[in-house]
Amino acid sequence: MEVLQLKHLQKVFFPGTNNERHVLKNINLKINDGDFISVIGNNGAGKSTLLNTIAGNLHVDAGEIDLVDHDVTKKSIAYRARWMSRVFQDPKTGTAGDLTVLQNLVLAQSHTQTISLHWYQKKTDRKSFSQLLKALNMGLENFLDTQVKYLSGGQRQALSLLMATLSKPKLLLLDEHTAALDPKTSQEVMTITEKIVQEQHLTTMMITHKMSDALKYGNRLIMVQDGQIKLDISGKQKATLKKEDLLKAFK
Ligand SMILES: Nc1ncnc2c1ncn2[C@@H]1O[C@H](COP(=O)(O)OP(=O)(O)OP(=O)(O)O)[C@@H](O)[C@H]1O
Protein backbone atom coordinates (compact mmCIF):
# COMPACT_ATOMS: atom_id res chain seq x y z
CA MET A 1 0.00 0.00 0.00
CA GLU A 2 1.22 3.51 -0.79
CA VAL A 3 1.37 6.00 2.04
CA LEU A 4 2.29 8.91 -0.21
CA GLN A 5 2.11 9.48 -3.91
CA LEU A 6 3.52 12.57 -5.61
CA LYS A 7 2.35 13.16 -9.16
CA HIS A 8 4.07 15.63 -11.48
CA LEU A 9 4.90 18.14 -8.72
CA GLN A 10 6.16 21.52 -9.79
CA LYS A 11 7.19 24.50 -7.72
CA VAL A 12 8.39 27.80 -9.09
CA PHE A 13 9.63 30.65 -6.91
CA PHE A 14 9.32 34.25 -8.15
CA PRO A 15 7.45 33.29 -11.33
CA GLY A 16 7.49 35.80 -14.16
CA THR A 17 10.44 37.75 -12.73
CA ASN A 18 14.15 37.79 -13.50
CA ASN A 19 14.62 35.64 -10.39
CA GLU A 20 12.22 32.91 -11.55
CA ARG A 21 13.43 29.61 -10.14
CA HIS A 22 12.02 26.16 -10.97
CA VAL A 23 12.78 24.32 -7.75
CA LEU A 24 10.67 21.18 -8.23
CA LYS A 25 10.53 19.92 -11.80
CA ASN A 26 7.96 17.22 -12.40
CA ILE A 27 8.58 15.15 -9.26
CA ASN A 28 6.95 11.71 -9.31
CA LEU A 29 7.33 9.45 -6.30
CA LYS A 30 5.52 6.57 -4.61
CA ILE A 31 6.31 5.89 -0.97
CA ASN A 32 5.26 2.47 0.25
CA ASP A 33 4.08 1.52 3.70
CA GLY A 34 7.17 0.85 5.85
CA ASP A 35 9.66 2.60 3.57
CA PHE A 36 12.50 4.36 5.42
CA ILE A 37 13.93 6.75 2.86
CA SER A 38 17.08 8.84 3.14
CA VAL A 39 16.93 11.95 0.99
CA ILE A 40 20.24 13.46 -0.06
CA GLY A 41 21.32 16.16 -2.49
CA ASN A 42 23.40 19.30 -2.88
CA ASN A 43 22.57 22.58 -1.16
CA GLY A 44 19.72 24.19 -3.03
CA ALA A 45 18.71 20.94 -4.80
CA GLY A 46 15.11 21.22 -3.58
CA LYS A 47 15.00 18.74 -0.68
CA SER A 48 13.45 21.08 1.90
CA THR A 49 11.05 22.47 -0.69
CA LEU A 50 9.96 18.90 -1.39
CA LEU A 51 9.38 18.23 2.32
CA ASN A 52 7.60 21.58 2.71
CA THR A 53 5.19 20.76 -0.11
CA ILE A 54 4.49 17.32 1.40
CA ALA A 55 3.87 18.83 4.85
CA GLY A 56 1.73 21.66 3.47
CA ASN A 57 4.01 24.59 4.40
CA LEU A 58 4.22 25.32 0.68
CA HIS A 59 1.64 24.72 -2.01
CA VAL A 60 2.70 23.35 -5.37
CA ASP A 61 2.08 25.18 -8.65
CA ALA A 62 1.16 21.97 -10.45
CA GLY A 63 0.74 18.30 -9.62
CA GLU A 64 -1.02 16.24 -6.99
CA ILE A 65 -0.16 14.95 -3.52
CA ASP A 66 -2.03 11.89 -2.29
CA LEU A 67 -1.55 11.04 1.37
CA VAL A 68 -3.05 7.75 2.59
CA ASP A 69 -5.39 7.81 -0.43
CA HIS A 70 -6.55 11.38 0.22
CA ASP A 71 -5.82 14.16 -2.23
CA VAL A 72 -4.23 16.73 0.11
CA THR A 73 -2.74 18.97 -2.59
CA LYS A 74 -4.70 22.01 -1.50
CA LYS A 75 -5.11 21.09 2.16
CA SER A 76 -3.55 22.87 5.14
CA ILE A 77 -0.71 21.74 7.39
CA ALA A 78 -3.24 21.03 10.15
CA TYR A 79 -5.35 18.82 7.89
CA ARG A 80 -2.33 16.77 6.82
CA ALA A 81 -1.06 16.55 10.41
CA ARG A 82 -3.61 13.84 11.22
CA TRP A 83 -1.37 11.46 9.25
CA MET A 84 1.98 13.17 9.41
CA SER A 85 4.60 14.33 11.92
CA ARG A 86 7.79 16.26 11.39
CA VAL A 87 11.02 16.73 13.32
CA PHE A 88 13.13 19.76 12.41
CA GLN A 89 16.84 20.52 12.50
CA ASP A 90 16.57 22.92 15.43
CA PRO A 91 15.87 21.00 18.67
CA LYS A 92 13.94 24.05 19.92
CA THR A 93 11.31 23.77 17.17
CA GLY A 94 9.69 20.52 18.24
CA THR A 95 9.35 21.19 21.96
CA ALA A 96 8.08 23.94 24.25
CA GLY A 97 11.05 25.15 26.33
CA ASP A 98 9.09 26.65 29.21
CA LEU A 99 7.05 23.49 29.78
CA THR A 100 8.37 20.40 31.55
CA VAL A 101 9.21 17.16 29.77
CA LEU A 102 5.99 15.65 31.12
CA GLN A 103 3.86 18.61 30.01
CA ASN A 104 5.38 18.44 26.52
CA LEU A 105 4.54 14.75 26.30
CA VAL A 106 1.00 15.34 27.50
CA LEU A 107 0.55 18.02 24.85
CA ALA A 108 1.81 15.68 22.15
CA GLN A 109 -0.49 12.93 23.43
CA SER A 110 -3.45 15.28 23.57
CA HIS A 111 -3.34 15.62 19.78
CA THR A 112 -4.63 12.09 19.59
CA GLN A 113 -7.00 11.81 22.54
CA THR A 114 -9.16 13.88 24.86
CA ILE A 115 -7.55 14.42 28.23
CA SER A 116 -8.85 15.61 31.54
CA LEU A 117 -7.42 18.77 33.08
CA HIS A 118 -4.96 17.21 35.47
CA TRP A 119 -4.55 14.03 33.53
CA TYR A 120 -0.80 14.39 33.45
CA GLN A 121 -0.52 14.28 37.19
CA LYS A 122 -1.78 10.71 37.44
CA LYS A 123 0.92 8.40 38.68
CA THR A 124 0.21 5.73 36.11
CA ASP A 125 0.72 8.17 33.24
CA ARG A 126 3.95 9.43 34.76
CA LYS A 127 5.05 5.83 34.88
CA SER A 128 4.23 5.02 31.29
CA PHE A 129 5.88 8.21 30.00
CA SER A 130 8.86 7.48 32.22
CA GLN A 131 9.19 4.04 30.62
CA LEU A 132 9.01 5.51 27.13
CA LEU A 133 11.71 8.03 28.05
CA LYS A 134 13.90 5.37 29.62
CA ALA A 135 13.85 3.40 26.36
CA LEU A 136 15.53 6.38 24.66
CA ASN A 137 18.64 5.82 26.79
CA MET A 138 19.28 9.52 27.30
CA GLY A 139 18.45 9.75 30.97
CA LEU A 140 15.32 11.74 30.20
CA GLU A 141 13.27 9.72 32.68
CA ASN A 142 15.08 11.65 35.43
CA PHE A 143 13.88 15.00 34.07
CA LEU A 144 10.11 14.53 33.92
CA ASP A 145 9.50 17.74 35.91
CA THR A 146 12.35 19.75 34.39
CA GLN A 147 11.64 22.54 31.94
CA VAL A 148 12.72 21.42 28.49
CA LYS A 149 14.91 24.52 27.98
CA TYR A 150 17.40 23.04 30.46
CA LEU A 151 17.92 19.84 28.45
CA SER A 152 20.85 19.26 26.09
CA GLY A 153 20.26 19.51 22.33
CA GLY A 154 20.42 15.73 22.01
CA GLN A 155 17.97 15.12 24.84
CA ARG A 156 15.63 17.71 23.38
CA GLN A 157 15.80 16.17 19.92
CA ALA A 158 15.17 12.68 21.34
CA LEU A 159 12.13 14.11 23.11
CA SER A 160 10.99 15.75 19.84
CA LEU A 161 11.20 12.36 18.15
CA LEU A 162 9.20 10.67 20.88
CA MET A 163 6.57 13.42 20.74
CA ALA A 164 6.35 13.28 16.96
CA THR A 165 5.76 9.55 17.03
CA LEU A 166 3.41 9.22 20.03
CA SER A 167 0.47 9.46 17.63
CA LYS A 168 1.94 6.74 15.39
CA PRO A 169 1.88 8.87 12.24
CA LYS A 170 1.45 7.26 8.82
CA LEU A 171 4.36 9.38 7.61
CA LEU A 172 7.29 10.73 9.62
CA LEU A 173 9.32 13.57 8.10
CA LEU A 174 12.82 14.11 9.48
CA ASP A 175 14.29 17.37 8.25
CA GLU A 176 18.04 17.11 8.93
CA HIS A 177 17.07 16.32 12.50
CA THR A 178 20.62 15.50 13.63
CA ALA A 179 22.43 18.31 11.77
CA ALA A 180 22.68 20.62 14.79
CA LEU A 181 24.12 17.93 17.07
CA ASP A 182 27.73 16.94 17.75
CA PRO A 183 28.88 13.71 16.04
CA LYS A 184 28.42 11.45 19.09
CA THR A 185 25.01 12.83 20.01
CA SER A 186 23.98 12.74 16.37
CA GLN A 187 24.71 9.00 16.30
CA GLU A 188 22.79 8.47 19.55
CA VAL A 189 19.76 10.25 18.07
CA MET A 190 20.06 8.18 14.87
CA THR A 191 20.10 4.98 16.94
CA ILE A 192 16.93 6.14 18.70
CA THR A 193 15.40 7.09 15.35
CA GLU A 194 16.03 3.64 13.90
CA LYS A 195 14.64 1.95 17.01
CA ILE A 196 11.41 3.98 16.98
CA VAL A 197 10.97 3.62 13.21
CA GLN A 198 11.46 -0.15 13.37
CA GLU A 199 9.38 -0.78 16.48
CA GLN A 200 6.45 1.24 15.17
CA HIS A 201 6.95 0.25 11.53
CA LEU A 202 6.89 3.94 10.59
CA THR A 203 7.05 5.12 7.01
CA THR A 204 9.81 7.71 7.12
CA MET A 205 11.48 10.31 4.92
CA MET A 206 14.75 11.65 6.31
CA ILE A 207 16.72 14.49 4.75
CA THR A 208 20.40 14.25 5.62
CA HIS A 209 23.72 15.68 4.47
CA LYS A 210 25.54 12.81 6.19
CA MET A 211 26.22 10.28 3.49
CA SER A 212 27.23 7.66 6.03
CA ASP A 213 23.78 7.93 7.66
CA ALA A 214 22.03 7.86 4.28
CA LEU A 215 23.88 4.63 3.49
CA LYS A 216 23.51 3.04 6.92
CA TYR A 217 19.86 3.70 7.64
CA GLY A 218 16.70 2.89 5.74
CA ASN A 219 15.72 0.59 2.90
CA ARG A 220 15.69 3.29 0.23
CA LEU A 221 17.75 6.28 -0.82
CA ILE A 222 16.69 9.17 -2.99
CA MET A 223 19.00 11.79 -4.45
CA VAL A 224 17.44 15.12 -5.40
CA GLN A 225 19.36 17.13 -7.94
CA ASP A 226 18.32 20.38 -9.54
CA GLY A 227 14.66 19.84 -8.62
CA GLN A 228 14.47 16.30 -9.94
CA ILE A 229 14.91 12.82 -8.51
CA LYS A 230 18.25 11.74 -9.83
CA LEU A 231 18.54 8.42 -7.96
CA ASP A 232 15.98 6.16 -6.32
CA ILE A 233 17.66 3.06 -4.92
CA SER A 234 16.13 0.42 -2.67
CA GLY A 235 16.42 -3.15 -1.42
CA LYS A 236 19.60 -5.11 -2.11
CA GLN A 237 21.00 -2.37 -4.32
CA LYS A 238 20.68 0.11 -1.44
CA ALA A 239 22.18 -2.34 1.04
CA THR A 240 25.32 -2.74 -1.06
CA LEU A 241 25.61 0.91 -2.10
CA LYS A 242 28.97 2.58 -1.39
CA LYS A 243 29.93 6.16 -0.64
CA GLU A 244 31.93 6.28 -3.89
CA ASP A 245 28.78 5.38 -5.88
CA LEU A 246 26.99 8.34 -4.33
CA LEU A 247 29.89 10.72 -4.82
CA LYS A 248 29.92 9.84 -8.52
CA ALA A 249 26.21 10.66 -8.76
CA PHE A 250 26.67 14.13 -7.21
CA LYS A 251 27.14 16.82 -9.84
N1 LIG B 1 10.38 30.35 0.19
C1 LIG B 1 11.26 30.48 -0.80
N2 LIG B 1 11.22 31.56 -1.62
C2 LIG B 1 12.11 31.67 -2.63
N3 LIG B 1 13.06 30.77 -2.92
C3 LIG B 1 13.14 29.68 -2.15
C4 LIG B 1 12.26 29.48 -1.05
N4 LIG B 1 12.57 28.31 -0.44
C5 LIG B 1 13.62 27.80 -1.14
N5 LIG B 1 13.96 28.63 -2.15
C6 LIG B 1 15.03 28.39 -3.12
O1 LIG B 1 14.78 27.14 -3.72
C7 LIG B 1 16.01 26.44 -3.93
C8 LIG B 1 15.94 25.09 -3.26
O2 LIG B 1 15.99 25.28 -1.87
P1 LIG B 1 15.79 24.09 -0.81
O3 LIG B 1 15.87 24.70 0.53
O4 LIG B 1 14.60 23.29 -1.15
O5 LIG B 1 17.09 23.21 -1.11
P2 LIG B 1 17.73 22.06 -0.21
O6 LIG B 1 18.04 20.94 -1.15
O7 LIG B 1 16.90 21.75 0.95
O8 LIG B 1 19.09 22.75 0.22
P3 LIG B 1 19.93 22.66 1.61
O9 LIG B 1 20.61 21.34 1.58
O10 LIG B 1 20.88 23.79 1.50
O11 LIG B 1 18.98 22.80 2.76
C9 LIG B 1 17.11 27.35 -3.42
O12 LIG B 1 17.66 28.06 -4.49
C10 LIG B 1 16.40 28.29 -2.48
O13 LIG B 1 17.02 29.53 -2.43
The ligand as an SDF file (V2000), in Angstrom:
LIG
                    3D

 31 33  0  0  0  0  0  0  0  0999 V2000
   10.3800   30.3530    0.1940 N   0  0  0  0  0  0  0  0  0  0  0  0
   11.2590   30.4830   -0.7970 C   0  0  0  0  0  0  0  0  0  0  0  0
   11.2250   31.5580   -1.6170 N   0  0  0  0  0  0  0  0  0  0  0  0
   12.1080   31.6740   -2.6310 C   0  0  0  0  0  0  0  0  0  0  0  0
   13.0590   30.7710   -2.9160 N   0  0  0  0  0  0  0  0  0  0  0  0
   13.1430   29.6840   -2.1460 C   0  0  0  0  0  0  0  0  0  0  0  0
   12.2550   29.4840   -1.0470 C   0  0  0  0  0  0  0  0  0  0  0  0
   12.5670   28.3100   -0.4400 N   0  0  0  0  0  0  0  0  0  0  0  0
   13.6160   27.8040   -1.1370 C   0  0  0  0  0  0  0  0  0  0  0  0
   13.9610   28.6260   -2.1510 N   0  0  0  0  0  0  0  0  0  0  0  0
   15.0290   28.3880   -3.1230 C   0  0  0  0  0  0  0  0  0  0  0  0
   14.7830   27.1390   -3.7250 O   0  0  0  0  0  0  0  0  0  0  0  0
   16.0140   26.4440   -3.9290 C   0  0  0  0  0  0  0  0  0  0  0  0
   15.9400   25.0930   -3.2640 C   0  0  0  0  0  0  0  0  0  0  0  0
   15.9940   25.2780   -1.8680 O   0  0  0  0  0  0  0  0  0  0  0  0
   15.7920   24.0860   -0.8100 P   0  0  0  0  0  0  0  0  0  0  0  0
   15.8660   24.7030    0.5330 O   0  0  0  0  0  0  0  0  0  0  0  0
   14.6050   23.2910   -1.1480 O   0  0  0  0  0  0  0  0  0  0  0  0
   17.0890   23.2120   -1.1090 O   0  0  0  0  0  0  0  0  0  0  0  0
   17.7340   22.0610   -0.2060 P   0  0  0  0  0  0  0  0  0  0  0  0
   18.0440   20.9370   -1.1460 O   0  0  0  0  0  0  0  0  0  0  0  0
   16.8990   21.7500    0.9490 O   0  0  0  0  0  0  0  0  0  0  0  0
   19.0870   22.7470    0.2240 O   0  0  0  0  0  0  0  0  0  0  0  0
   19.9280   22.6560    1.6130 P   0  0  0  0  0  0  0  0  0  0  0  0
   20.6060   21.3380    1.5780 O   0  0  0  0  0  0  0  0  0  0  0  0
   20.8790   23.7880    1.5010 O   0  0  0  0  0  0  0  0  0  0  0  0
   18.9820   22.8010    2.7650 O   0  0  0  0  0  0  0  0  0  0  0  0
   17.1050   27.3510   -3.4220 C   0  0  0  0  0  0  0  0  0  0  0  0
   17.6600   28.0620   -4.4920 O   0  0  0  0  0  0  0  0  0  0  0  0
   16.3980   28.2900   -2.4820 C   0  0  0  0  0  0  0  0  0  0  0  0
   17.0180   29.5350   -2.4260 O   0  0  0  0  0  0  0  0  0  0  0  0
  1  2  1  0
  2  3  1  0
  2  7  2  0
  3  4  2  0
  4  5  1  0
  5  6  2  0
  6  7  1  0
  6 10  1  0
  7  8  1  0
  8  9  2  0
  9 10  1  0
 10 11  1  0
 11 12  1  0
 11 30  1  0
 12 13  1  0
 13 14  1  0
 13 28  1  0
 14 15  1  0
 15 16  1  0
 16 17  2  0
 16 18  1  0
 16 19  1  0
 19 20  1  0
 20 21  2  0
 20 22  1  0
 20 23  1  0
 23 24  1  0
 24 25  2  0
 24 26  1  0
 24 27  1  0
 28 29  1  0
 28 30  1  0
 30 31  1  0
M  END
$$$$
